[in-house]
Amino acid sequence: MKDTYDVVVAGAGCAGSVFAGRMASRGFRVLLLERERAEAIGRDRRDLIENDAFELSCVERPTAPEARPGFRGLEVLTHDSTTSVALSDFPYTVVDRRLLASRLLAKATGSGAELVTQCIVGSAEVEKGTVTSVATDHGTFRCRLAVDASGSERVLCRTFPRGMGIPRQLSSRDYLSIYRETRASDGRDEREGQDESPGLSSGYGRAKKGYIRFYVGRNGGYSWVQAEDNGESRVEFGAAVQDGPSAPDPRDIVRGWVDAHGA
């Protein structure tokens, strides 16, 4: 490991790994810093990722086991269910996020990026408005370009001098609190055109097997109901709420739906 690189990237998640791998493949000396162990990188969950995201980022579409059985359709609704749009196809891939992160990291290191795990980034050193080095508990690394791919942690940005025009921290309104539960279902399909859910979950009906209902604009966030069609009778409900002093707890929204449906 050297002490000078062309590029230092803080965060070896999907974004950091893709960027590091792309730069390394072009011949730049790249150092990728990550606070977790390599095997712990990535979220331990399944997520929907737009197919266009893979194409636009030139990342190969995942296959099994990284790609999981998908869904047949998606319906997007306003929070009160008065307006809905049914997509003619399903432009998403259901992805195991940990396996995706592992693949992208392996591609980055395979392209020549150096990886340092269990590394705590301390600060970015700035000279005349330009980041010139990154200080860590493994040493200080000089660089021509520094990239903060640490997400909401903002490990580099939070140490910038004031006046650089880059926020040290995100506003609380830039955050969403998310909660989801997966429950066994009795297998009933939703009743067309009827709203079954009272109380906190008002406006949310059942999802048919193999379909997702996605509600936007509620509490500054979104909610969803999805029912798998892979031989198991399971239904997932999740809610995302924009953070704020009067924001409801997304767990209450989810559990209100669960109680209403007996899932």
N, C-alpha and C positions, 0 to 999 in steps of 0.2 A: 504494500500500500504506500502510495506516494503522499506528498503533502501539497501538491499543486495539480489542479485539474482544469480542464476547459469548463466543465459543468459539474456543479454539485446539486443533487436533488434531495430534498428532505421529504421523506415519505415514499414507501415502496408499495403503495396500494396500486389500484388499476391505473390511475392517471400518471403517477410517478413512474411506474414500470414501463408504460407505453412510451412516455417521453424519453426516459433514459435509454431504452432499447433503440429508439429511432435515432437518437443522437450518436450513440455508440456505433451503430451500423454505418454511420457516415464518417467514421474515423475520428470522432472527438473522444477525448479522455473524460470518462464520466464516472462520478462517484455517487452511489445511491445509498442514502442513510435511512435506517429504519429502527424504531425503538423496540419493536417486537422481535421474537424469534421468527425465522423464516417460515416455519410450519404454522405459525399463529396468524400470519397476515391474511386479511380478508374476513368478511363477515360470515358467521356460521348460520347461513340462512339461504333461502331461495328468493330470487327477485326476478321481476320482468325487466328485460332490457330491450330497447327498441332495436329492431334489425338494422335500421339506418345507422345507428350508433356504431355498429361493427363496420359497416361499409365506409362511413365517413372517416373513421379512425384507422382504416386499413388493417383491422384486426380480424383474423379468421373467425368465422362463425363457429360457436362451440358445438360439439357432438357429445353423445352419451359417453361417460356418465356426467360430464360437466353440464350438458344440456339435459333438462328433465322433460318428461312428457308435458306437452303444451295444452293449450285450450283451443276450443273451436271458435269462440267468438268473444267480443268485448262490446259492452254497451256503456256509453258515457252519458251521464245524466246531471242535470242541475241538482242542487242539494234538496230541493223540494219535489223532485221527480216530475215537474211540469214539462220539461223539455228533455229529449233524449236523442242521441245519435247512435245508431248501431253500425259498427264498422263491418264492411263486406268481407274483410279478411282479418287475420290476427297478426299484426305487424310486430310481434314481440317474440322473444325467446325466453323460456323459463330457465334460469341459470343458477347453478350452485356457485355462490359468490366466492367461497373459499377455493374451489377448484379453478375458477377463472383467474383469481389473483395469483395462484400458484403457477398457472401456465404463463401468464404475462411476465411474472418475475423471472421464470426460467428463460423466457425468450430474451429478456433484457440482459441477463448475465451471459447468456449464450452469444449475444451480439458484442460482448466485450465490456459491459458496464461492471464496475467493481461494486460489491455489496458489503456493507457493514451493518450487521444486525445488533440488536440490544444496545443501540447507540442513542444517547440523549443529546439532542441539539440544544446548545445553550443560547447562542445569539448569532446574528449576522453582523459582521464588521463592515462599516460603510465609510467610504472616502469620497468626498465631493459628489454625494448623491448616488454613488454606485456601490453595490455590494462587492467587496473584494475578497472576503473570506468568510467561512462558517466555522464557528467554535463549537466543539462537542467535548464529551467526556473521553473521547478517543483521540483528541488532538484538534488542532486548528488546520483547516484545509483552505488554501488559497484557490481562487477560481476566477474565470472570466465571466461566468454566468451562474447565478444561483436561482433555483426554482423551489418555491414552497408548495409542495403537493401533500401537505399534512392535513388538509381539510379544515375543519373548524378549529383545530388546535392552533393553526397559524404560528408555528414555532419560529419562523423567521420574521414574519410581518410584525409580530408583537414586540420585537426588539428594535424596529426601525426608529430612527430619530423622527421627531415630529416635524412636519413640513415637507415630507417626501410625497404627500398626496396619496398614500396608501394607508387605509385604516389599520390600526394595530389590532382591533377586535371588530367582530361583526356586531351589528345591532341585534338586540334580542328579537326584533321582528323578522330577522333573517333566519330564525330557527323554527323548526317544527318539532313538536313532541309527538312521537309515534308509538302506538301500541297495537299489537295484533294477537289474536288467539286462533288456534286451530282446534276444532271440536268434532267429535263424531256426530254424524247427522242421521236422521231417520230416513233419509233418502227421498223425501218429498220434493217435487219440483215446485217452483214458485207459482202462485196463482196469478195468471195473466191479468194485468190491469188493476191489481188490488194492492194496497199498502197494508202490510200486516203488522207493522211495528209501531207501538205506541211510545209515549214518553220520550226519553232521551234519544231513542233510535228512530223517532218518527221520520218517515220518508224512506226507510230502508226495507226492502222486501228480500225474499230469498233469491238466490242465484240458481239457475238451472245447472245441472251437472255439465261440466265442461265449459262453463261460461263465467265471465267476470262482469260484475256491475260496478262501475267506478263513478263516484259522486264527487263533483268539484264545487268549491266555493263555500263549503260549510265551515264556520269558525276560522276562516282564513286559510283553510287547508283542504283536505280531501278525505274520503273514506271509500272503502271497497268491500265487496262481498264476492267470494269466489268459491265454487264447488268443484272439486276434482272429479274427474271421470276416468280413473285408472284402476278400477276394481275395488276401490275403497270409498266408503261413504264418509267423506270428510268435507267440512266447510270451514273457510277461513274468513274472519271479519277483522278489518283493521281500520284505524282512524288516525289521522294526522291533524294536529291542531296548532295554529300559529301561537307561539309563546306570547304571553302578555298577562297582566295582573288579573284580568277578568276571564281568562281563557278556561274552558272546562277541562277536566282531566280526561284524556282520550280513553283511559281505562273504563270510566263510567259509561262512555258511549258504547264501547264494545260490549261490556257486561250487560248493559241495557238491552242490546240486540240479542245477546245469548239468552237472557231471561225471557224475553218476549217469544223466542222461537223454541225454547226448550232444548237447545242444541247441547 
